[in-house]
Amino acid sequence: MNSSSTLGEVCEHIVYGVTTSAVATIKGPRFLRITDITDDGVDWKKVPGCKISAQEYESAKLLSGDMVIARTGGTVGKSFLISAPPDAVCASYLLRLRPNKELILPEYLNLFLQSEAYWQQLFAAAQGAAQPNVNGTTLSKIALPVPTIAVQKRIISNLKAKLEIVREAHRAAMDQISELSKLGVSLIFHSLKNSQQSKARIGDVLDEVKMGIGNRWADYPVLGATRSGLAPAKERPGKNPERYKPAFPGTVFYNPMRILIGSIAFVDEDDQPGITSPDYVALTGKPGVVDSRWFYHWLRSPLGERCINSLARGAVRERMLFNRLAGGEIELPDITAQEKASKSLTQLKPMRAAVQKQIQELEMLPKRILAQFFES
């Protein structure tokens, strides 16, 4: 039977990390920061060292079974279970929890800290809207079910098995997305290989969309460009919404500050027409010269990436406006070959959408699985 406790009752202590600076040239102890914690864990070889006294290290060192939790900013509440660490401490914007292993197993606590029951309590207690933050007192009051150690072991075994099945399914779905992307690239290469080619200047075969939508802006959703392609924009139009550019079917558009990392979108025939930021670059292929769908997939292919990189000056966040992209060169197959490839490329969209829906469902599953054990 579960008994309810708080983090403060089941942890020997909840304390801040150390205040010091990371120094890559110092060999130890390691100085764990939130940026060192990825979905794949921590690569301790890449964690920098720091300079602290032996006395401070003894009181602040990380032990196997400790938990660290981000206490401020956009990553507030993010946790990580320490396992077999080298000599290491954590930064002061992380809280270090040491579970009392006679009361609670670290792996059990780690699973709880991934549950919706934890997150709901954390955000209810966090202070600051723009930069939410928590402290040791806040964390110590978070309630959780604490069954016997024997029951915790059974829960850990059960949950780990179920979550691993979900992770394997998620990896398989991501592999499918990757294969679909490769298929799109192969269709672009095939169209080039099996038709007459001509070299052209990008600015001569595309038209830039410069005019804003005008007073009709409220009739359309705002669209954005992400690494995955077309997506609803996170923000509504601000000042001068009439300047937002029409993003109608057949339009390719990109974020000029993020094109180097693939923030490029295409509005297809079955997509809802929309508008996009006046800061974005919007393009359409010249009729009879460039098929816009073909060009979108070319721009996202290694060929387009190579062209973009050749025009960039090196800074990841520099602006790639149309006047610079226009100077690039493109090898074009004849329009018939483009249209044939474009027709095949349309078949990838529903396939990708089906897999992405599956991925979204899989990403929700861990919360549902954890809720069986940690929510009343």
C-alpha positions, 0 to 999 in steps of 0.5 A: 500500500502506498504512503504519501511523502514529500521529497524533503522527507525522502531525501537526505538533503536538497542543496544548491550546486557550487558557484565557480567557473568551468575551465576546460584546461583543468582536469578535475573535478568535472563541473556539470552544467545543464547544457551537458545533460542531453537526452542520451545522458552525459558525456563526462569526457566533454564536461569541463573542469573547475577550480574549487577547494578540497573541502568544498569538493568533499561537501559538494561532490556528486555520488551515484544515485544523486539527482540534479534538477534545474532550478531556473529558466526554460529548463526549470524542473529538468532532472538527471540521475547521476550514475557512476560519475567521475570526480564531479560537482554541479553548477549552482543553478542545479539543485542536488538531491540525495535520496535516502536509499532506505526510504526511496530508490534513486531509479524510482525517484527518477521515474517520478520526476518524469511524471505529470504528477511531478510537473504539475506540482513543480509549475504550480509552485514555481515563481516568476512568469518570464523566468520560472524558478524553484528552490530547495524549499519548493522541491522539498514540499512536492508530494509523491507516493512512496511504497515499500522498497520491494514494491518500488523494485517491482514498479521500476522493473515494470515501468522500465520494460514498458518505457523501453518498448516505447523508446524502441518504437519511437526510434523505429518511427524516427528511422522511417522519417529518415528513410522518407527524407532519403527517398525525397533526396533520391527523387531529386537526384534521379530527376537530374540524372535522367534528363537534360540539365541546364545551369541557372542563376537562382535569382533568374528562375524564382520570383520573390514574394515581396508584397504584404497581404494587406487588410485581409491578414486576419483571414489567414493563419500565420505559418512558420518554417521549422526544421521539419518544414511547414508549421503553425507560427508560435506568435500572432502578427504584431505591429503592421500585420498587413505586411505579412506575406501571403504563403499560398500553395506553391510558395517556398519560404524560409527564416533567413536567420535559420536557413543554415539549420534547415528552417524551410517550408513549402505550402502544398496544394492541400495545405491551408493558405496562410501568411508568414512573417515579413522578415521571412523570404518567400519564393515561387518558381517561374512558371514553366521553368521551376516546379516549386515543390521540386525546388523545395525538396532540392533546397532541403537536399544536400545539393541545396545545403551545399549551395546555401553554405557556399553563399554563407559567410560562416556565421550560423545566424547570419541573414540569408536574404533573397539577394544573396540566395539569388546569386547561387547557381542551380542545376535544373532538369527540364520542367517535364522531369521536375514535374514527374519528380514533383508528382512522386514527391507528393506521395511522401507527404501523407506517408510522413504525416502518418509516421509523424502522427505515430511519433506524437502518440508515442511521445505521449505514451510515457506520461500515460504509463507513468500516470498509472503509478504516480497519479491518483 
